[in-house]
Amino acid sequence: MIRCVVIGAGVVGASVAHRLAASGVAVTVLEAGRVGGGTSGVSFAWTNANNKAPRAYHDLNVAGMRAHAALGEEFGGTPWWHGGGSVEWAHTDAGQAGLRERVERLRSWGYAAEWVTHEQLRELEPDIDLGAAGDGPIAYFPEEGWLDPVLYAHAMLEAAQRLGATLGCGARVTEVRVEGGRVTGVRTAAGEPFAADVVVDCAGRWADEVARLAGLRIPLAPTFGLLAFTPPVATCLRRVVRAPQCHMRPDGGGRLVLQTDDADRQVRAETEPSPRLPLAEDLVRRASQVLPGVAGARPEAVRIGVRPIPADGFSAVGPMPGVSGFYLAVTHSGVTLAPFLGLAAAQEIAGGRAVPALAPFRPGRFAAAGGRE
Protein backbone atom coordinates (compact mmCIF):
# COMPACT_ATOMS: atom_id res chain seq x y z
CA MET A 1 0.00 0.00 0.00
CA ILE A 2 1.27 3.46 -0.91
CA ARG A 3 1.90 5.67 2.12
CA CYS A 4 1.21 9.35 1.49
CA VAL A 5 1.60 12.45 3.63
CA VAL A 6 -0.50 15.41 2.51
CA ILE A 7 0.80 18.70 3.89
CA GLY A 8 -1.96 21.28 4.28
CA ALA A 9 -5.66 20.92 5.13
CA GLY A 10 -7.16 23.66 3.00
CA VAL A 11 -9.57 22.99 0.14
CA VAL A 12 -6.88 21.45 -2.10
CA GLY A 13 -5.21 19.30 0.56
CA ALA A 14 -8.59 18.06 1.82
CA SER A 15 -9.66 17.12 -1.72
CA VAL A 16 -6.42 15.30 -2.42
CA ALA A 17 -6.60 13.43 0.88
CA HIS A 18 -10.17 12.30 0.21
CA ARG A 19 -9.48 10.98 -3.26
CA LEU A 20 -6.22 9.29 -2.28
CA ALA A 21 -7.94 7.54 0.62
CA ALA A 22 -10.74 6.44 -1.72
CA SER A 23 -8.06 4.98 -4.00
CA GLY A 24 -6.67 2.76 -1.24
CA VAL A 25 -3.72 4.93 -0.27
CA ALA A 26 -2.68 5.15 3.39
CA VAL A 27 -3.10 8.90 3.96
CA THR A 28 -1.87 11.16 6.74
CA VAL A 29 -2.82 14.85 6.57
CA LEU A 30 -0.58 17.23 8.50
CA GLU A 31 -1.80 20.77 9.02
CA ALA A 32 0.32 23.42 10.75
CA GLY A 33 -2.74 25.27 12.05
CA ARG A 34 -6.39 24.35 11.68
CA VAL A 35 -8.52 23.01 8.85
CA GLY A 36 -9.09 25.78 6.31
CA GLY A 37 -7.09 28.19 8.45
CA GLY A 38 -4.86 29.44 5.63
CA THR A 39 -5.87 31.14 2.40
CA SER A 40 -8.90 28.86 1.96
CA GLY A 41 -10.73 30.49 4.84
CA VAL A 42 -10.07 34.04 3.65
CA SER A 43 -11.07 33.66 0.01
CA PHE A 44 -13.91 35.37 -1.84
CA ALA A 45 -14.56 31.76 -2.90
CA TRP A 46 -16.14 32.38 -6.31
CA THR A 47 -16.27 29.17 -8.35
CA ASN A 48 -15.82 30.08 -11.99
CA ALA A 49 -13.84 29.91 -15.22
CA ASN A 50 -14.97 33.40 -16.17
CA ASN A 51 -11.81 35.27 -17.05
CA LYS A 52 -9.17 32.57 -16.95
CA ALA A 53 -7.28 32.54 -20.21
CA PRO A 54 -5.64 30.90 -22.07
CA ARG A 55 -7.98 28.13 -23.15
CA ALA A 56 -6.11 25.38 -21.29
CA TYR A 57 -6.47 27.24 -17.98
CA HIS A 58 -10.12 28.00 -18.71
CA ASP A 59 -10.78 24.33 -19.43
CA LEU A 60 -9.03 23.30 -16.21
CA ASN A 61 -11.33 25.56 -14.22
CA VAL A 62 -14.39 24.27 -16.07
CA ALA A 63 -13.31 20.78 -15.00
CA GLY A 64 -13.22 22.07 -11.43
CA MET A 65 -16.75 23.45 -11.73
CA ARG A 66 -18.01 20.13 -13.08
CA ALA A 67 -16.28 18.24 -10.30
CA HIS A 68 -18.05 20.44 -7.74
CA ALA A 69 -21.41 19.67 -9.37
CA ALA A 70 -20.68 15.93 -9.40
CA LEU A 71 -20.20 15.93 -5.63
CA GLY A 72 -23.95 16.54 -5.23
CA GLU A 73 -24.80 13.03 -6.38
CA GLU A 74 -21.87 11.45 -4.55
CA PHE A 75 -22.60 13.09 -1.18
CA GLY A 76 -26.36 13.45 -1.52
CA GLY A 77 -26.07 17.23 -1.63
CA THR A 78 -23.47 19.98 -1.43
CA PRO A 79 -24.39 22.25 1.49
CA TRP A 80 -20.97 23.87 1.15
CA TRP A 81 -21.57 24.99 -2.48
CA HIS A 82 -24.08 27.66 -3.49
CA GLY A 83 -25.12 28.12 -7.10
CA GLY A 84 -27.23 30.77 -8.75
CA GLY A 85 -24.52 32.05 -11.06
CA SER A 86 -23.05 35.53 -11.08
CA VAL A 87 -24.02 38.86 -12.61
CA GLU A 88 -21.67 41.57 -13.80
CA TRP A 89 -21.76 44.94 -15.50
CA ALA A 90 -19.39 47.80 -16.26
CA HIS A 91 -19.75 51.57 -16.42
CA THR A 92 -16.87 52.78 -18.60
CA ASP A 93 -16.71 52.35 -22.37
CA ALA A 94 -13.54 50.30 -22.00
CA GLY A 95 -15.10 48.14 -19.30
CA GLN A 96 -18.22 47.49 -21.35
CA ALA A 97 -16.20 46.64 -24.43
CA GLY A 98 -14.08 44.23 -22.39
CA LEU A 99 -17.19 42.57 -20.95
CA ARG A 100 -18.72 42.13 -24.41
CA GLU A 101 -15.49 40.64 -25.73
CA ARG A 102 -15.26 38.25 -22.76
CA VAL A 103 -18.86 37.07 -23.10
CA GLU A 104 -18.39 36.36 -26.79
CA ARG A 105 -15.14 34.48 -26.13
CA LEU A 106 -16.75 32.41 -23.39
CA ARG A 107 -19.72 31.59 -25.59
CA SER A 108 -17.41 30.44 -28.36
CA TRP A 109 -15.80 28.10 -25.81
CA GLY A 110 -19.17 26.66 -24.84
CA TYR A 111 -19.37 28.43 -21.48
CA ALA A 112 -22.76 29.53 -20.15
CA ALA A 113 -22.87 33.31 -20.59
CA GLU A 114 -25.98 35.40 -21.23
CA TRP A 115 -27.11 38.99 -21.51
CA VAL A 116 -29.99 40.02 -19.26
CA THR A 117 -32.21 43.08 -19.22
CA HIS A 118 -32.80 45.34 -16.24
CA GLU A 119 -36.13 43.58 -15.70
CA GLN A 120 -34.40 40.20 -15.65
CA LEU A 121 -31.78 41.54 -13.25
CA ARG A 122 -34.58 42.62 -10.93
CA GLU A 123 -35.99 39.08 -11.08
CA LEU A 124 -32.55 37.64 -10.26
CA GLU A 125 -31.71 40.16 -7.53
CA PRO A 126 -34.75 42.20 -6.41
CA ASP A 127 -32.76 44.25 -3.90
CA ILE A 128 -30.32 45.74 -6.42
CA ASP A 129 -30.86 49.41 -7.24
CA LEU A 130 -31.21 49.22 -11.02
CA GLY A 131 -29.83 52.75 -11.29
CA ALA A 132 -26.52 51.37 -10.03
CA ALA A 133 -26.35 49.12 -13.09
CA GLY A 134 -26.42 52.08 -15.47
CA ASP A 135 -27.58 51.65 -19.04
CA GLY A 136 -24.87 49.29 -20.26
CA PRO A 137 -25.04 45.54 -20.88
CA ILE A 138 -25.52 43.15 -17.95
CA ALA A 139 -23.93 39.71 -18.13
CA TYR A 140 -25.19 36.61 -16.35
CA PHE A 141 -23.11 33.45 -15.90
CA PRO A 142 -25.63 30.87 -14.64
CA GLU A 143 -23.27 27.98 -13.82
CA GLU A 144 -21.04 29.89 -11.41
CA GLY A 145 -21.40 30.01 -7.66
CA TRP A 146 -19.55 30.32 -4.39
CA LEU A 147 -18.15 28.00 -1.77
CA ASP A 148 -18.03 27.79 2.01
CA PRO A 149 -14.37 26.72 1.91
CA VAL A 150 -13.96 25.56 5.50
CA LEU A 151 -17.19 23.55 5.42
CA TYR A 152 -16.02 21.97 2.16
CA ALA A 153 -12.58 21.11 3.53
CA HIS A 154 -14.15 19.62 6.66
CA ALA A 155 -16.55 17.49 4.59
CA MET A 156 -13.74 16.14 2.41
CA LEU A 157 -11.53 15.35 5.40
CA GLU A 158 -14.38 13.71 7.26
CA ALA A 159 -14.97 11.50 4.22
CA ALA A 160 -11.24 10.77 4.02
CA GLN A 161 -11.13 9.75 7.67
CA ARG A 162 -14.06 7.39 7.20
CA LEU A 163 -11.87 5.72 4.55
CA GLY A 164 -8.97 5.36 6.96
CA ALA A 165 -7.05 8.63 6.61
CA THR A 166 -5.65 10.34 9.70
CA LEU A 167 -5.55 14.08 10.36
CA GLY A 168 -3.10 15.96 12.53
CA CYS A 169 -3.71 19.66 13.21
CA GLY A 170 -1.10 21.88 14.82
CA ALA A 171 1.47 19.60 13.17
CA ARG A 172 3.97 21.77 11.31
CA VAL A 173 6.30 19.83 9.04
CA THR A 174 9.89 20.92 9.62
CA GLU A 175 11.76 18.16 7.77
CA VAL A 176 11.21 16.25 4.54
CA ARG A 177 13.50 13.24 4.52
CA VAL A 178 15.09 12.41 1.18
CA GLU A 179 17.34 9.40 0.66
CA GLY A 180 18.93 8.53 -2.66
CA GLY A 181 16.86 11.16 -4.43
CA ARG A 182 13.57 9.74 -3.10
CA VAL A 183 11.20 10.97 -0.39
CA THR A 184 11.08 8.64 2.62
CA GLY A 185 9.00 10.66 5.06
CA VAL A 186 8.61 13.82 7.08
CA ARG A 187 9.10 15.00 10.64
CA THR A 188 7.04 17.60 12.49
CA ALA A 189 8.17 20.39 14.82
CA ALA A 190 7.20 18.12 17.73
CA GLY A 191 9.71 15.57 16.49
CA GLU A 192 7.12 13.05 15.32
CA PRO A 193 8.22 11.07 12.24
CA PHE A 194 5.90 9.90 9.46
CA ALA A 195 7.13 7.47 6.82
CA ALA A 196 5.93 8.19 3.30
CA ASP A 197 6.39 6.99 -0.25
CA VAL A 198 4.84 10.24 -1.51
CA VAL A 199 4.61 13.70 0.01
CA VAL A 200 1.96 16.00 -1.48
CA ASP A 201 2.68 19.68 -0.92
CA CYS A 202 -0.68 21.44 -0.58
CA ALA A 203 0.65 24.14 1.73
CA GLY A 204 -0.63 27.04 -0.37
CA ARG A 205 1.22 30.28 0.37
CA TRP A 206 3.76 28.20 2.32
CA ALA A 207 4.30 25.67 -0.50
CA ASP A 208 7.76 26.97 -1.27
CA GLU A 209 8.80 26.68 2.38
CA VAL A 210 7.78 23.02 2.37
CA ALA A 211 9.51 22.39 -0.96
CA ARG A 212 12.74 23.89 0.38
CA LEU A 213 12.75 21.21 3.06
CA ALA A 214 13.29 18.73 0.21
CA GLY A 215 15.89 20.93 -1.48
CA LEU A 216 13.43 22.17 -4.09
CA ARG A 217 12.34 25.64 -5.16
CA ILE A 218 8.91 26.89 -6.23
CA PRO A 219 8.90 30.52 -7.41
CA LEU A 220 5.78 32.18 -6.02
CA ALA A 221 4.44 35.71 -6.51
CA PRO A 222 1.73 35.95 -3.85
CA THR A 223 -0.77 38.80 -3.73
CA PHE A 224 -2.99 40.12 -0.94
CA GLY A 225 -6.77 39.92 -0.82
CA LEU A 226 -8.99 41.91 1.54
CA LEU A 227 -12.50 40.85 2.48
CA ALA A 228 -14.96 42.98 4.45
CA PHE A 229 -17.94 41.32 6.13
CA THR A 230 -21.13 43.20 6.88
CA PRO A 231 -23.36 42.53 9.87
CA PRO A 232 -26.77 41.01 9.01
CA VAL A 233 -28.36 43.45 6.57
CA ALA A 234 -31.82 43.81 5.02
CA THR A 235 -31.12 42.18 1.67
CA CYS A 236 -31.85 38.81 0.09
CA LEU A 237 -28.79 38.76 -2.18
CA ARG A 238 -28.64 35.28 -3.70
CA ARG A 239 -25.52 35.10 -5.83
CA VAL A 240 -22.16 36.61 -6.71
CA VAL A 241 -22.51 40.19 -7.96
CA ARG A 242 -19.51 41.83 -9.62
CA ALA A 243 -20.49 45.47 -9.89
CA PRO A 244 -18.02 48.25 -10.70
CA GLN A 245 -18.76 49.67 -7.27
CA CYS A 246 -18.02 46.47 -5.35
CA HIS A 247 -17.92 42.68 -5.66
CA MET A 248 -20.25 40.97 -3.20
CA ARG A 249 -21.81 37.66 -2.29
CA PRO A 250 -23.93 36.26 0.54
CA ASP A 251 -22.19 34.70 3.53
CA GLY A 252 -25.10 33.27 5.49
CA GLY A 253 -27.09 34.76 8.35
CA GLY A 254 -27.84 37.90 6.34
CA ARG A 255 -24.16 38.86 6.10
CA LEU A 256 -22.36 39.83 2.91
CA VAL A 257 -18.72 39.42 1.84
CA LEU A 258 -17.30 42.41 -0.04
CA GLN A 259 -14.19 42.75 -2.19
CA THR A 260 -12.68 44.96 -4.90
CA ASP A 261 -9.49 44.57 -6.88
CA ASP A 262 -8.40 48.15 -6.16
CA ALA A 263 -8.74 47.60 -2.39
CA ASP A 264 -6.65 44.42 -2.71
CA ARG A 265 -3.89 46.41 -4.39
CA GLN A 266 -3.72 48.79 -1.42
CA VAL A 267 -3.15 46.05 1.16
CA ARG A 268 0.36 45.69 2.55
CA ALA A 269 1.97 43.11 4.82
CA GLU A 270 1.57 45.47 7.75
CA THR A 271 -2.14 46.25 7.08
CA GLU A 272 -4.18 45.53 10.18
CA PRO A 273 -7.37 43.54 9.42
CA SER A 274 -9.60 45.75 11.54
CA PRO A 275 -13.29 46.58 10.98
CA ARG A 276 -12.24 50.22 11.42
CA LEU A 277 -9.93 50.02 8.42
CA PRO A 278 -10.88 52.83 5.98
CA LEU A 279 -10.64 50.40 3.04
CA ALA A 280 -13.26 48.19 4.69
CA GLU A 281 -15.56 51.09 5.49
CA ASP A 282 -15.29 52.21 1.88
CA LEU A 283 -16.25 48.71 0.67
CA VAL A 284 -19.46 48.86 2.72
CA ARG A 285 -20.19 52.34 1.39
CA ARG A 286 -19.73 51.10 -2.17
CA ALA A 287 -21.96 48.08 -1.54
CA SER A 288 -24.73 50.39 -0.31
CA GLN A 289 -24.70 52.11 -3.71
CA VAL A 290 -25.81 48.79 -5.23
CA LEU A 291 -27.87 47.40 -2.35
CA PRO A 292 -29.71 50.20 -0.52
CA GLY A 293 -30.40 47.82 2.37
CA VAL A 294 -26.71 47.99 3.30
CA ALA A 295 -26.88 51.77 3.94
CA GLY A 296 -25.87 52.68 7.47
CA ALA A 297 -24.04 49.41 8.13
CA ARG A 298 -20.44 49.28 9.32
CA PRO A 299 -17.93 46.47 8.68
CA GLU A 300 -18.33 43.69 11.21
CA ALA A 301 -15.09 41.90 10.35
CA VAL A 302 -12.15 42.12 7.99
CA ARG A 303 -9.89 39.33 6.80
CA ILE A 304 -6.73 39.56 4.76
CA GLY A 305 -5.48 36.58 2.79
CA VAL A 306 -2.35 35.88 0.79
CA ARG A 307 -3.01 34.17 -2.53
CA PRO A 308 -0.48 31.43 -3.40
CA ILE A 309 0.25 32.37 -7.02
CA PRO A 310 3.13 30.71 -8.91
CA ALA A 311 5.42 33.31 -10.44
CA ASP A 312 4.06 32.87 -13.98
CA GLY A 313 0.46 33.20 -12.81
CA PHE A 314 -0.63 29.61 -13.44
CA SER A 315 -1.27 26.56 -11.28
CA ALA A 316 1.58 24.14 -10.65
CA VAL A 317 0.46 20.54 -10.18
CA GLY A 318 2.38 17.30 -10.45
CA PRO A 319 5.65 15.57 -9.55
CA MET A 320 8.58 17.86 -8.81
CA PRO A 321 11.67 17.04 -10.87
CA GLY A 322 14.75 16.22 -8.83
CA VAL A 323 13.13 14.37 -5.93
CA SER A 324 11.08 11.26 -6.58
CA GLY A 325 7.88 11.10 -4.56
CA PHE A 326 7.43 14.84 -4.04
CA TYR A 327 4.14 15.98 -5.59
CA LEU A 328 3.06 19.62 -5.73
CA ALA A 329 -0.42 21.17 -5.91
CA VAL A 330 -0.35 24.97 -5.64
CA THR A 331 -2.83 27.35 -7.29
CA HIS A 332 -4.66 30.60 -6.68
CA SER A 333 -7.81 28.99 -8.16
CA GLY A 334 -8.00 26.41 -5.40
CA VAL A 335 -11.66 27.04 -4.55
CA THR A 336 -12.71 26.23 -8.11
CA LEU A 337 -10.12 23.55 -8.88
CA ALA A 338 -10.02 21.63 -5.59
CA PRO A 339 -12.37 18.72 -6.41
CA PHE A 340 -10.80 18.16 -9.81
CA LEU A 341 -7.25 18.35 -8.45
CA GLY A 342 -8.16 15.75 -5.84
CA LEU A 343 -9.30 13.35 -8.54
CA ALA A 344 -6.32 14.14 -10.75
CA ALA A 345 -3.72 13.71 -8.00
CA ALA A 346 -5.23 10.37 -6.99
CA GLN A 347 -5.18 9.17 -10.59
CA GLU A 348 -1.54 10.11 -10.95
CA ILE A 349 -0.27 8.99 -7.54
CA ALA A 350 -2.38 5.90 -6.90
CA GLY A 351 -3.20 4.96 -10.47
CA GLY A 352 0.07 5.87 -12.17
CA ARG A 353 -1.77 7.55 -15.04
CA ALA A 354 -0.95 11.09 -16.13
CA VAL A 355 -3.87 13.50 -16.44
CA PRO A 356 -3.66 15.29 -19.82
CA ALA A 357 -5.42 18.44 -18.57
CA LEU A 358 -2.48 19.07 -16.22
CA ALA A 359 0.18 18.89 -18.95
CA PRO A 360 0.55 22.69 -19.35
CA PHE A 361 0.74 23.20 -15.58
CA ARG A 362 3.55 20.92 -14.50
CA PRO A 363 6.04 22.31 -11.94
CA GLY A 364 8.88 21.06 -14.13
CA ARG A 365 8.55 24.31 -16.09
CA PHE A 366 10.33 26.03 -13.19
CA ALA A 367 13.42 23.83 -13.51
CA ALA A 368 15.14 26.28 -15.82
CA ALA A 369 14.57 28.98 -13.20
CA GLY A 370 16.36 27.04 -10.50
CA GLY A 371 13.81 24.52 -9.33
CA ARG A 372 16.42 22.44 -7.46
CA GLU A 373 18.51 23.92 -4.69
Buried (B, 14 or more C-beta within 10 A) or exposed (E): EBBBBBBBBBBBBBBBBBBBBBBEBBBBBBBBBEBBBBBBBBBBBBBBBBBBEEEBBBBBBBBBBEBBBBBEEEEEEBEBBBBBBBBBBBBEEEBBEEBBEBBEBBEEBEBEBBEBEBEBBBEBBEBBEBEBBBEBBBBBBBBBBBBBBBBBBBBBBBBBBEBEBBBBBEBBBBBBBBEEEEBBBBBBEEEEEBEBBBBBBBBBBBBBBBBEBBBBBBBBEBBBBBBBBBBEBEBEBBBBBBBBBBBBBBBEEBBBBBBBEEBBEEBEEEBEBEBEBEBBBBBBBBBBBBBBBBEEBEBBBBBBBBBBBBEEEBBBBBBBBBBBBBBBBBBBBBBBBBBBBBBBBBBBBBEEEBBEBBEBBBBBBBBEEEBBE
